Amino acid sequence: MMKQNFKKIIKLASVGAGMIIPSITSAYNEVQNGLQTGGLQGLFGTGGLTSSQSLPELIANVIRLMLLFAGAIAVVFVIIGGYQYLTSGGNEETAEKGKKTLINAIIGVIVVVLAYVIINVIVNLVSGYNGFGG
């Protein structure tokens, strides 16, 4: 029983590390670039959504904002699921609930990342506007 839980934790940790390492690399690149812009101002500029100069740019900005919130919520659920799973204390029902929450949250993070990539490609193909990061 304990050996199976240990194997599951190792698997989840390796998946988590696979998701965290690209974030660390991205953060390092931001630091290297001097963090000239950051936070929401870095994503949307000083004018926010109202600074959009065309319909594709406005749509890209709205989608980017929605994906930002969806990603934040998914990360919160990863934390909640991990906490439930690790603090189950041998209670199978709580452990299963935490595991389901964690798996669904990781799927959510993956969906948000894929949505970001798909929207970026579509916006670039339709308008030539690179609405996601330059």
Rosetta silent file (secondary structure, phi, psi, omega in degrees, C-alpha in Angstrom):
SEQUENCE: MMKQNFKKIIKLASVGAGMIIPSITSAYNEVQNGLQTGGLQGLFGTGGLTSSQSLPELIANVIRLMLLFAGAIAVVFVIIGGYQYLTSGGNEETAEKGKKTLINAIIGVIVVVLAYVIINVIVNLVSGYNGFGG
SCORE:     score description
SCORE:     0.000 S_00000001
   1 L     0.000  -51.224 -178.959    0.000    0.000    0.000 S_00000001
   2 H   -65.382  -36.343 -179.682    2.698    2.449    1.035 S_00000001
   3 H   -65.824  -39.176  178.195    4.846    1.424   -1.929 S_00000001
   4 H   -65.850  -43.445  178.102    1.983    2.153   -4.359 S_00000001
   5 H   -62.520  -39.485  179.046    1.393    5.584   -2.810 S_00000001
   6 H   -63.262  -41.889  178.246    5.109    6.314   -3.038 S_00000001
   7 H   -63.517  -40.502  178.605    5.119    5.374   -6.731 S_00000001
   8 H   -64.125  -42.618  179.274    2.108    7.625   -7.355 S_00000001
   9 H   -63.802  -41.038  178.091    3.775   10.529   -5.578 S_00000001
  10 H   -62.758  -43.399  178.665    6.939   10.027   -7.641 S_00000001
  11 H   -62.264  -46.450  179.311    4.893    9.980  -10.860 S_00000001
  12 H   -64.103  -37.761  178.793    3.002   13.142   -9.883 S_00000001
  13 H   -65.999  -38.600  179.778    6.242   14.844   -8.860 S_00000001
  14 H   -69.197  -37.748  175.791    7.849   14.028  -12.202 S_00000001
  15 H   -65.010  -43.802  178.389    4.827   15.392  -14.077 S_00000001
  16 H   -61.406  -42.366  178.516    4.914   18.497  -11.894 S_00000001
  17 H   -63.618  -38.096  177.803    8.633   18.948  -12.519 S_00000001
  18 H   -64.298  -27.916  178.372    8.014   18.629  -16.242 S_00000001
  19 H   -86.880  -28.105 -176.254    5.515   21.448  -16.002 S_00000001
  20 H   -81.644  -36.972 -175.414    7.614   23.634  -13.682 S_00000001
  21 H   -57.355  -44.536  176.037   10.939   23.499  -15.537 S_00000001
  22 H   -61.679  -33.233  177.809    9.668   25.459  -18.584 S_00000001
  23 H   -66.536  -40.817  178.647    8.272   28.082  -16.194 S_00000001
  24 H   -64.262  -41.569  178.167   11.619   28.395  -14.467 S_00000001
  25 H   -62.829  -43.193  178.335   13.330   28.779  -17.837 S_00000001
  26 H   -63.319  -42.106  178.748   10.838   31.445  -18.856 S_00000001
  27 H   -63.556  -40.349  178.522   11.326   33.289  -15.562 S_00000001
  28 H   -62.029  -42.475  178.692   15.090   33.162  -16.019 S_00000001
  29 H   -63.327  -37.533  176.978   14.737   34.640  -19.507 S_00000001
  30 H   -63.257  -42.233  178.767   12.585   37.457  -18.107 S_00000001
  31 H   -64.757  -41.093  178.865   15.233   38.253  -15.521 S_00000001
  32 H   -62.149  -34.842  179.893   17.906   38.195  -18.222 S_00000001
  33 L   -80.793    0.475  174.205   15.898   40.675  -20.283 S_00000001
  34 L    89.439    4.857 -179.672   15.797   43.054  -17.345 S_00000001
  35 L    47.363   52.289 -178.175   12.095   42.698  -16.537 S_00000001
  36 L   -64.161  -36.816  174.208   11.346   45.839  -18.509 S_00000001
  37 L  -131.896  148.613 -178.343    7.635   45.197  -18.280 S_00000001
  38 L  -148.456  168.334  177.070    5.831   42.952  -15.882 S_00000001
  39 H    63.558 -152.881 -179.427    2.441   41.828  -14.655 S_00000001
  40 H   -67.012  -30.433  178.311   -0.721   42.767  -16.513 S_00000001
  41 H   -63.372  -35.522  177.246    0.927   45.906  -17.868 S_00000001
  42 H   -67.060  -31.995  179.718    3.435   43.689  -19.641 S_00000001
  43 H   -79.125  -40.597 -170.260    0.606   41.677  -21.211 S_00000001
  44 H  -115.523   -4.446 -176.209   -1.720   44.499  -22.199 S_00000001
  45 L    79.185 -176.007 -175.641    0.338   47.679  -22.195 S_00000001
  46 L   -77.620  -21.129 -177.437   -0.625   50.810  -20.302 S_00000001
  47 L   -91.473   -4.454 -179.232   -4.025   51.216  -21.994 S_00000001
  48 H    65.211 -146.768 -178.840   -5.349   47.747  -21.205 S_00000001
  49 H   -67.425  -26.753 -177.547   -8.064   46.359  -23.455 S_00000001
  50 H   -72.440  -12.895  179.535   -9.004   49.857  -24.634 S_00000001
  51 H   -83.074   -1.569  178.891   -5.619   50.241  -26.331 S_00000001
  52 L   -63.047  131.977 -175.101   -6.588   47.582  -28.916 S_00000001
  53 L  -103.997   -5.806  177.259   -6.391   49.117  -32.363 S_00000001
  54 L  -148.546  164.982  179.928   -8.174   46.426  -34.370 S_00000001
  55 H   -62.269  -45.934  177.881  -10.788   43.742  -33.870 S_00000001
  56 H   -60.705  -36.139  178.516   -8.287   40.840  -34.010 S_00000001
  57 H   -66.716  -41.115  177.845   -6.106   42.629  -31.461 S_00000001
  58 H   -63.646  -45.781  179.280   -9.101   43.172  -29.157 S_00000001
  59 H   -61.376  -43.737  179.152  -10.169   39.529  -29.468 S_00000001
  60 H   -62.009  -40.770 -179.992   -6.605   38.362  -28.768 S_00000001
  61 H   -67.528  -40.282  178.602   -6.409   40.588  -25.689 S_00000001
  62 H   -65.514  -44.245  179.188   -9.762   39.384  -24.321 S_00000001
  63 H   -64.335  -40.749  178.422   -8.818   35.738  -24.876 S_00000001
  64 H   -60.424  -42.200  179.229   -5.418   36.324  -23.283 S_00000001
  65 H   -64.977  -43.286  178.794   -7.104   37.798  -20.197 S_00000001
  66 H   -64.418  -39.628  178.560   -9.533   34.865  -19.947 S_00000001
  67 H   -67.775  -32.818  176.403   -6.684   32.357  -20.316 S_00000001
  68 H   -61.736  -47.439  178.697   -4.762   34.179  -17.595 S_00000001
  69 H   -66.609  -42.093  179.822   -7.656   33.725  -15.165 S_00000001
  70 H   -62.630  -41.416  178.209   -8.275   30.114  -16.256 S_00000001
  71 H   -64.553  -41.068  178.984   -4.603   29.269  -15.767 S_00000001
  72 H   -63.752  -42.298  178.860   -4.552   30.862  -12.326 S_00000001
  73 H   -64.783  -41.493  179.196   -7.639   28.903  -11.274 S_00000001
  74 H   -62.783  -40.239  178.945   -6.143   25.650  -12.602 S_00000001
  75 H   -65.752  -39.419  177.141   -2.940   26.234  -10.628 S_00000001
  76 H   -60.891  -41.167  179.621   -4.960   26.887   -7.463 S_00000001
  77 H   -70.209  -29.650  173.477   -6.754   23.573   -7.977 S_00000001
  78 H   -62.506  -43.181  179.079   -3.409   21.797   -8.467 S_00000001
  79 H   -65.270  -45.375  179.780   -2.378   23.128   -5.068 S_00000001
  80 H   -61.745  -46.438  179.906   -5.709   22.166   -3.464 S_00000001
  81 H   -63.246  -42.163  177.496   -5.638   18.660   -4.934 S_00000001
  82 H   -63.373  -40.554  178.434   -2.033   18.112   -3.889 S_00000001
  83 H   -64.335  -44.515  179.173   -2.820   19.303   -0.369 S_00000001
  84 H   -61.436  -42.774 -176.935   -5.853   17.004   -0.121 S_00000001
  85 H   -67.136  -43.821 -176.430   -3.859   14.050   -1.398 S_00000001
  86 H   -75.116  -25.909 -178.411   -0.867   14.583    0.867 S_00000001
  87 L  -102.279   17.572 -178.298   -2.908   15.263    4.007 S_00000001
  88 L   -67.515  -24.655  175.905   -5.370   12.404    3.566 S_00000001
  89 L    60.868   36.688  179.173   -3.707   10.534    6.412 S_00000001
  90 L    86.366   -6.155  177.471   -4.551    7.098    5.086 S_00000001
  91 L   -75.675  110.058 -175.583   -8.197    7.960    4.438 S_00000001
  92 H   -60.172  -38.794 -177.456   -8.838    6.349    1.055 S_00000001
  93 H   -65.531  -44.582  179.242  -11.841    8.563    0.268 S_00000001
  94 H   -68.564  -38.908  178.350   -9.947   11.813    0.877 S_00000001
  95 H   -63.225  -42.876  179.240   -6.896   10.517   -0.993 S_00000001
  96 H   -65.485  -40.293  178.314   -9.045    9.584   -3.984 S_00000001
  97 H   -62.876  -44.673  178.650  -10.768   12.974   -3.929 S_00000001
  98 H   -64.082  -40.199  179.791   -7.407   14.752   -3.830 S_00000001
  99 H   -64.790  -43.576  178.224   -6.043   12.592   -6.619 S_00000001
 100 H   -62.953  -42.926  178.379   -9.056   13.297   -8.848 S_00000001
 101 H   -61.560  -44.409 -179.198   -8.788   17.022   -8.145 S_00000001
 102 H   -63.674  -45.483  179.983   -5.074   16.972   -8.939 S_00000001
 103 H   -63.787  -45.244  179.482   -5.499   15.029  -12.186 S_00000001
 104 H   -64.975  -36.351  178.725   -8.351   17.259  -13.366 S_00000001
 105 H   -68.076  -40.052  177.446   -6.391   20.393  -12.486 S_00000001
 106 H   -64.546  -40.483  174.976   -3.340   19.193  -14.421 S_00000001
 107 H   -60.609  -40.582  177.882   -5.600   18.465  -17.392 S_00000001
 108 H   -61.427  -43.012  177.970   -6.959   22.005  -16.985 S_00000001
 109 H   -61.730  -43.058  179.564   -3.467   23.505  -17.062 S_00000001
 110 H   -63.290  -42.518  179.065   -2.669   21.527  -20.206 S_00000001
 111 H   -62.588  -41.572  179.683   -5.915   22.668  -21.865 S_00000001
 112 H   -63.826  -43.726  179.488   -5.159   26.314  -21.025 S_00000001
 113 H   -63.770  -44.313  178.375   -1.642   26.054  -22.480 S_00000001
 114 H   -64.646  -38.366  177.357   -2.938   24.372  -25.643 S_00000001
 115 H   -62.411  -41.233  177.936   -5.685   26.990  -25.976 S_00000001
 116 H   -58.659  -46.863 -178.940   -3.049   29.718  -25.715 S_00000001
 117 H   -65.726  -45.292 -178.154   -1.004   28.122  -28.505 S_00000001
 118 H   -63.140  -46.037  179.691   -4.020   27.475  -30.751 S_00000001
 119 H   -63.323  -39.987  178.501   -5.371   31.021  -30.361 S_00000001
 120 H   -59.509  -46.133 -179.760   -1.914   32.444  -31.028 S_00000001
 121 H   -64.733  -44.281 -178.921   -1.620   30.472  -34.272 S_00000001
 122 H   -63.614  -45.319  179.665   -5.140   31.397  -35.424 S_00000001
 123 H   -62.008  -41.490  178.745   -4.655   35.105  -34.711 S_00000001
 124 H   -65.349  -39.153 -179.621   -1.335   35.079  -36.592 S_00000001
 125 H   -69.964  -40.210 -175.313   -2.839   33.278  -39.578 S_00000001
 126 H   -73.880  -43.550 -170.739   -5.931   35.462  -39.808 S_00000001
 127 H  -122.120  -12.834 -173.668   -4.423   38.894  -39.329 S_00000001
 128 L    78.523   -3.565  178.367   -0.680   38.734  -39.162 S_00000001
 129 L   -80.259  124.670  176.735   -1.031   40.348  -35.720 S_00000001
 130 L   -93.253   84.772 -171.913    1.204   38.678  -33.171 S_00000001
 131 L   -80.696    1.910 -176.537   -1.036   39.290  -30.177 S_00000001
 132 L  -125.326   82.719  171.596    0.807   37.088  -27.724 S_00000001
 133 L    92.909   25.672  172.133    4.101   38.507  -26.680 S_00000001
 134 L   128.391    0.000    0.000    5.307   40.649  -29.504 S_00000001
